[in-house]
Amino acid sequence: MQLPEPRKTEVEYVEQPCKSALNRVRGMPFNWSLNPYMGCEHRCAFCYVRAFEQRADRPSDDRYGRAIRVKTNVAQVLDLELSRAAWKSEAVVIGAATDPYQPAEGRYQLTRGCLKVLARHANPAGLITRGPMIVRDIDVMSELSKRASFSVTFSVPTVDDEVWRRTEPGTAHPRQRLQALSRLVAAGIKASVGMAPILPGLSDRPEQLEEVVKAAREAGAVSVWANLLYLRPGTKEHFLECVAKHWPELLPRYLAEYRQGAYLPAARSEPVQKLVAGLREKHGVGDRRALKLVPPPQPKQLALL
């Protein structure tokens, strides 16, 4: 009997100040990203960042996530960047390349610091996470939500215990994420579920997809969307090793389906996305919050953040 992947590993924190906080992004639905940390202790087998790490000649295999770069001054640098006259208050997405609520955040609180800065500047923002630790910062996110557009996406690709344990070894259980989502929505914060990545042959059965959509609806998610697995060199090798170890019978299928590129053919991916869209309508997923925007705070109010 194979044991589940360990959820914790020895991690080294490398404290390094940064010269810039904001990163220009291309090919995404947003233009700017912010990552208080580089590297991720969650070590998801399918993480697309492994591909970038390989291209940068950094570990993308089992060593990935064992050394975390901590941008100790990121909040201060962000404050300077948002204060520039040339800054147009564009939306900033936190966590596009590494989870802002991975365990390091409990110690360093850099994500919280960045949220305070965004609130102070009334700057639109979004955040992507798998970390229930986010509930610690409901106070700051509530203030930001009142002053600018703000949303959170919880990545919940599956609620299947076996698939979760073996592909997301360092993350909290998906249902813990949904509990955290419920608390955010109750506080008036826009929180959605991203079913990504859905894994062919592992988490794409109709009943599996419906279980996630139903759980998201019950938690109060304002929306649900889905994407299938994306495999680039760096990520592909590591993920296929995971498949070979835990589901060897599926390895030939993955080798065939991802032979010609990082994406599945549309004929394979579109039916799954349409099914999720139908399930979203069937279960009545939608925004049920009552949230009103208020003017940006005055200096005396900001001192309380």
C-alpha positions in Angstrom: 0.0 0.0 0.0 1.4 3.4 -1.0 1.3 6.1 1.6 0.1 9.6 0.8 2.7 12.3 0.0 3.9 14.0 3.2 2.2 17.4 3.7 5.1 19.0 5.3 8.8 19.2 4.5 11.8 21.1 5.8 11.8 24.6 4.3 14.5 27.2 4.3 13.4 30.9 4.4 15.8 33.2 2.5 15.1 36.8 3.4 15.9 39.1 0.5 14.7 42.6 0.0 13.2 43.4 -3.4 13.8 46.3 -5.7 10.3 46.2 -7.2 7.0 44.8 -5.9 4.8 45.0 -9.0 5.4 42.7 -12.0 4.1 43.5 -15.5 2.1 40.5 -16.8 1.2 39.6 -20.4 -1.2 37.1 -21.7 -3.4 37.2 -18.6 -6.7 38.9 -17.9 -4.8 41.4 -15.6 -1.7 43.6 -16.2 0.0 43.6 -12.8 0.9 40.9 -10.3 2.4 40.9 -6.8 4.1 38.0 -5.1 5.4 38.6 -1.5 7.2 35.2 -1.7 9.0 33.3 -4.4 8.7 29.5 -4.3 5.8 27.8 -2.7 5.7 25.3 0.2 2.5 23.8 -1.2 4.6 22.0 -3.8 1.6 21.0 -6.0 2.6 18.4 -8.6 0.9 20.3 -11.4 2.1 23.9 -10.5 2.8 25.8 -13.7 5.4 27.9 -11.9 7.7 24.8 -12.0 8.1 25.5 -15.7 9.3 29.1 -15.0 11.7 27.8 -12.4 13.2 25.4 -14.8 13.7 28.1 -17.4 15.4 30.2 -14.7 17.7 27.3 -13.9 16.2 26.8 -10.5 14.8 23.5 -9.1 11.5 22.4 -10.6 11.6 18.8 -9.3 11.1 17.6 -5.7 13.4 20.4 -4.5 10.9 23.0 -5.5 9.3 24.6 -2.5 12.1 23.7 -0.1 13.6 27.2 -0.2 11.3 30.2 -0.1 12.5 33.7 -1.0 10.9 36.2 1.4 10.7 39.7 0.1 11.0 41.4 3.4 10.4 45.0 2.2 7.7 44.2 -0.4 5.0 46.3 1.4 7.2 49.4 1.6 8.2 49.1 -2.0 4.6 48.6 -3.1 3.7 51.8 -1.2 6.3 53.7 -3.1 5.1 52.3 -6.5 1.5 53.1 -5.9 2.4 56.6 -4.8 4.0 57.5 -8.1 2.2 60.0 -10.2 2.4 57.7 -13.3 0.6 54.9 -11.5 -3.0 54.6 -13.0 -4.5 52.6 -10.1 -4.7 49.4 -12.3 -5.8 46.2 -10.7 -3.1 44.1 -8.9 -3.4 40.4 -8.5 -1.6 38.8 -5.5 -0.5 35.2 -5.8 -0.3 34.6 -9.6 3.0 32.8 -9.2 3.1 31.6 -5.6 0.5 31.3 -2.8 0.4 34.5 -0.7 -1.0 32.4 2.2 1.5 29.6 2.3 2.9 28.8 5.8 5.6 31.5 5.5 2.9 34.2 5.7 2.1 33.1 9.3 5.6 34.2 10.3 6.2 37.2 8.0 2.8 38.7 7.4 3.9 40.3 4.1 0.6 39.6 2.3 -1.2 41.4 5.1 1.2 44.3 4.8 0.5 44.5 1.1 -3.2 44.4 1.6 -3.0 47.3 4.0 -1.1 49.3 1.4 -3.6 48.5 -1.3 -6.4 49.6 1.1 -4.6 52.8 1.9 -4.4 53.7 -1.8 -7.9 52.4 -2.5 -6.3 50.4 -5.3 -8.3 47.6 -7.1 -6.9 44.1 -6.4 -7.5 40.4 -6.5 -6.0 37.5 -4.7 -5.5 33.8 -5.5 -4.9 31.2 -2.8 -5.3 27.7 -1.4 -4.6 28.9 2.1 -7.3 29.1 4.9 -4.9 31.4 6.8 -6.5 34.1 4.8 -9.3 34.5 7.4 -6.8 36.2 9.7 -6.9 39.2 7.4 -10.7 39.6 7.0 -10.5 43.0 8.7 -8.0 44.4 6.1 -9.8 42.8 3.1 -13.1 44.2 4.3 -11.7 47.7 4.4 -10.2 47.2 0.9 -13.5 45.9 -0.4 -15.2 49.0 0.7 -12.8 51.3 -1.0 -12.0 49.5 -4.3 -12.9 46.5 -6.3 -11.4 43.4 -4.5 -12.0 39.7 -5.0 -10.5 36.4 -3.8 -10.3 33.2 -5.8 -9.9 30.0 -3.9 -8.3 27.2 -6.0 -10.4 24.1 -5.3 -9.8 21.7 -8.3 -11.3 18.7 -6.4 -12.6 17.6 -3.1 -11.5 14.0 -3.8 -9.3 13.0 -0.8 -6.9 10.7 -2.8 -6.3 13.1 -5.6 -5.8 16.1 -3.2 -3.3 14.3 -1.0 -1.2 13.0 -3.9 -1.2 16.1 -6.1 -1.3 19.0 -3.5 0.9 17.6 -0.7 1.5 20.8 1.2 -2.0 22.3 1.1 -4.9 22.4 3.5 -7.9 20.1 2.7 -10.2 21.6 0.0 -13.1 21.7 2.4 -11.0 23.9 4.8 -10.6 26.3 1.9 -14.3 26.3 1.4 -14.9 27.0 5.1 -12.6 30.0 4.8 -14.4 31.2 1.7 -17.7 31.0 3.6 -16.3 33.3 6.3 -15.0 35.8 3.7 -18.4 35.9 1.9 -20.1 36.4 5.3 -17.9 39.5 5.8 -19.0 40.9 2.4 -15.9 39.9 0.5 -16.3 38.7 -3.1 -14.9 35.2 -3.1 -15.0 32.6 -5.9 -13.9 29.1 -6.6 -11.5 28.3 -9.4 -11.6 24.6 -10.3 -8.1 24.5 -11.7 -6.5 22.4 -12.7 -9.0 19.7 -13.4 -7.0 16.5 -14.1 -8.0 14.2 -16.9 -8.9 10.8 -15.7 -8.5 11.8 -12.1 -10.9 14.7 -11.2 -13.0 15.2 -14.3 -15.8 12.7 -13.8 -19.2 14.4 -13.9 -20.0 13.4 -10.3 -16.6 14.7 -9.1 -17.2 18.1 -10.8 -20.7 18.3 -9.4 -19.5 17.7 -5.9 -17.1 20.7 -6.1 -19.8 23.0 -7.6 -22.3 22.0 -4.9 -19.8 22.5 -2.2 -18.8 25.9 -3.6 -22.5 26.9 -3.8 -23.1 25.8 -0.2 -20.0 27.8 0.9 -21.4 30.9 -0.7 -19.0 31.3 -3.7 -20.1 34.1 -5.9 -18.9 32.3 -9.0 -17.2 29.1 -10.2 -15.0 28.6 -13.2 -12.8 25.8 -14.5 -9.7 25.1 -16.4 -8.0 21.8 -17.3 -4.4 20.8 -16.7 -1.7 22.8 -18.4 1.6 21.1 -18.8 4.8 22.9 -19.9 8.3 21.5 -19.7 9.4 21.7 -16.1 5.9 21.0 -14.8 5.3 18.2 -17.2 8.2 16.0 -16.1 7.3 16.3 -12.4 3.6 15.8 -12.9 4.1 12.7 -15.0 6.4 11.3 -12.3 3.5 11.7 -9.9 1.1 10.0 -12.3 3.6 7.1 -12.8 4.0 6.7 -9.1 0.3 6.8 -8.0 -1.7 6.0 -11.2 0.6 4.2 -13.6 -2.4 3.0 -15.6 -3.0 6.6 -16.6 0.5 7.4 -17.8 0.0 6.2 -21.4 -3.1 8.4 -21.6 -1.2 11.5 -20.4 1.7 10.9 -22.7 -0.7 10.6 -25.7 -2.9 13.6 -24.8 -0.1 16.0 -24.0 2.2 14.8 -26.8 1.8 17.8 -29.0 1.6 20.7 -26.5 0.8 22.0 -23.1 -2.9 22.2 -23.6 -5.5 19.5 -24.2 -7.2 19.7 -27.6 -10.4 21.8 -27.5 -12.4 18.6 -28.2 -11.3 17.3 -24.8 -11.4 20.5 -22.7 -14.5 22.3 -23.9 -17.0 19.6 -22.9 -15.7 19.7 -19.3 -15.9 23.5 -19.2 -19.4 23.3 -20.6 -20.4 20.7 -18.0 -19.1 23.0 -15.2 -21.0 25.9 -16.6 -24.2 23.8 -16.7 -23.6 22.7 -13.1 -23.1 26.3 -12.0 -26.5 27.1 -13.5 -28.1 24.0 -12.1 -27.0 24.7 -8.5 -27.7 28.5 -8.7 -24.2 29.7 -8.1 -24.2 33.5 -7.9 -23.4 36.6 -5.9 -25.6 36.9 -2.9 -23.7 39.5 -0.9 -24.8 43.0 0.0 -21.7 45.1 -0.3 -21.6 48.9 -0.7 -18.5 50.9 -1.7 -17.6 53.9 0.4 -15.2 56.8 -0.3 -11.5 56.3 0.4 -10.6 56.8 4.1 -9.1 59.9 5.6 -5.6 59.9 7.1 -6.9 59.4 10.6 -8.8 56.3 9.5 -5.7 54.9 7.8 -3.8 55.0 11.0 -6.1 52.3 12.3 -5.2 49.8 9.6 
